[in-house]
Amino acid sequence: MIFSRKRAGDGRQARDERPAEAVDGATAEAPARGPYDVSEAPDGVQRLDLGSLHIPAVADVEVRVQADPEGVIQQVVLVHGQSALQLGVFAAPRSEGIWDEVREEIRQSLFNDGAAAQEVQGEYGPELHARVRTPDGLTDLRFVGIDGPRWMVRGVYQGAAATDPAAAGPLRECLDGLVVDRGQEAKPVREPLPLRLPREVADQAAPPVEA
């Protein structure tokens, strides 16, 4: 699945630099940069609806998904050139974010597998850089996390974007424009939020029903 749109401007700000909320009943301005909660997402943007994640259409970015026969998505990867961004979204408590804890668990898991991870201050806050051994050889990874209202988005960059954030380009634009639809139901902390194929895609992928 490939979705495209004209390139947007780069005038964005970090989540902790949001405009102050309006008073006297006026609606608060949406943050200038995402990932956005569905309640604050800007209108007029073409997005691919995968349930809990709505991915903006960005020129030359391919959205690759792996789904089971019921259309439940197991993995979402965005690809641009020689770089990729794997996305995950998880439930979080109302009172605090979970990226600090998750980041430490990722670091420990990498250490147990014989890979050292370096913590670096990135555009979204602390992130992890690591080099891991795969069947194809050594691979660089960059882990980023963004805490939102009762959710957390985790992104894993591979390829050129893993070692040079400036190379993320359109992939970063997708992350900045991402929308999370958490839903209102209670969920265990860190449980992956449900992802599904759009109905029209699932219908095309479904095997024909025999008479």
N, C-alpha and C positions, 0 to 999 in steps of 0.2 A: 504494500500500500504506500503510495507516494502522494503527499499533499504539498501544495506550493502556494505561496502568496508573495506579494512584493515585500521587500525588506523594510522593516520598520526602523525608526530612528533609534539611537543608542542612549537617549536621555532617560536613564533609570536611576533608582536609588535603592539602597539596601533596605531590607524589611524593617530595621530598627530606626530608619530615618523617615518614617511615614509622617504625613501631615497630621497636625493635631486634630482630634475629632471636633466636629462642629457642635455647637451648643444650641439651646433653645429649640430643640426638636429638629434641627436641620440634619440632613443626612451627611455622615462623615465621608470625606473623599476616599476613593480607593487608593491603595498604595501604587506608586509609579512602577513597581517592579514585583514580579511574583517569585516563586509560585504563589498563586492566589487561592484563598478559600472561595468556594462557589458563591458565597454571600457577597464577595467584594470584587468579583472578576469583572473586567471591563467588557462592554458589549461590542458588537460589530466585528468580532474576530472569528474566522473559520477555524473550528477545532474538530478533532476526531474524538468522539465520545466513546471511551472505553469503560464506562461505569464510574469508578472512583477517580479516574484520571481523565482529563480532557486535554488533549495534546494539540497545541496550535500548529496550523499548517505553515511551514517555513520552507522557502525555496531550497530545492535540492537535498532535503532531508528525507530519508526513507524510514518509515515506521515498520519495524519487523516484530511480529508477535508470534508466540507459540501458545496454542490453545488445545485443550482436550476436546473430545468429540462433542461435549455439551456446550462448547463455546466459552468455557472458563479459561481465562488467560493465565498462563504460567510464567511468562516472561515477556517484557517489553524492552526492545532495544532500538534506539535511534541511530542511524548511520549517515555520516556525511564524509565522503572521500575516504581517507584512511583512518578516520576517527569514529568512535562509537560511544554511546551513552546508554547504559542500562538503568532503567528506572524501577523503583519500588516505592510503595506508599503504605504506611502502617498507622494503626490506631495509637493514640497517645492520651495521657490523662489531661483533664481540663486545666489542672493547676500548674503544670510545668512541662518543658520539653524533654525529649529522651535522647537527643543526638549525642550528648556528652557520654551517656552510658553506652549507647550503641557503638560509638566510636572506639571506646576503650575495649569493648568486646571484640570488635573487628581487629584491633591491634593485637590483642592476646591470641586470637585465632591464627592470625598471620605468623606471629612468633612461634606458635606451636607447630606450624607447618614449615618452619625454618626460614621465614621471610621477615625481614625487619621493616617496620613502617615508620616513616618520619612525619611528625605533625607539623603542619604549615598553616599559617594564617592566610586564608584565601578570601575571595570576594563575598562568600557567604558565612565567613567565620572559620573556625578550626576545621581543617580537612586532613586526610591521611594520604601520603604518597608511598607506594610500595612497588617492589619488583618481585614477581612471583614466577615460579617455574611451571610451564605448561608443556603438553606434548609437542607444541610448536616451538619451544624454546622459552627464553626469558620474556616476560610481558610486564610492561609498566601499567600500574593502575592508580587512579586518583579517586578517592572516596569523598563525596561531599554530602552534607545533610542540612536540611532546612526544617526547623520546627514551626508548625502552624497551629491554629486552634484545634486541639484534639487530634492532630495528625502530624506525621513526619514524612517528608520525602527524602529518600536516599538515592543518590546518583553515583554511578561508577563509570568514570571515563577510561577509555582504552585508546591506544594509538597515539598519534601526535598530541591530542588534547590532554593526555595523561601527564605528559612532561612539560607541556607549554600551554598554560591556560589561555594564552592569546590565540592559540590554534583552535579553540573550541568553537568560536564563531557562531554559525547557525545552530549548533547543538546547545550552546549557552542561551541563545535566543529562545529555543524551545523550552528550556528549563525556566527561564525568566517569565515565559508566558503560560506556563503550566497552570491548570486549574484543578483543585482537589474538591471532590464532592464526598465529604465524610459520611453524610447521612446522620440521622439522629439516634439510631439504635445504639445501645450499650455494646461495647466490644472489649475483649481483654487487651490490655496494653501490649503493644508490639505485634498484635495480630495483623497480618497483611489485609488491607482493605480489598474488597472483591473487585476484580477486573473481568470484563466480558467483551466479546466481539460485538460490534454494532449489529443489530438485527439483520440488516440487509446482507452483511458479510457472512454472518452465521448461516443464513438461509442458503446462500450460494455454496458454502462449504459442506452443508449437510448432505449425506448420501440420499439418493432418491428412495422414496418409500415404495416398496413393492406392493402390487395389487393383490 
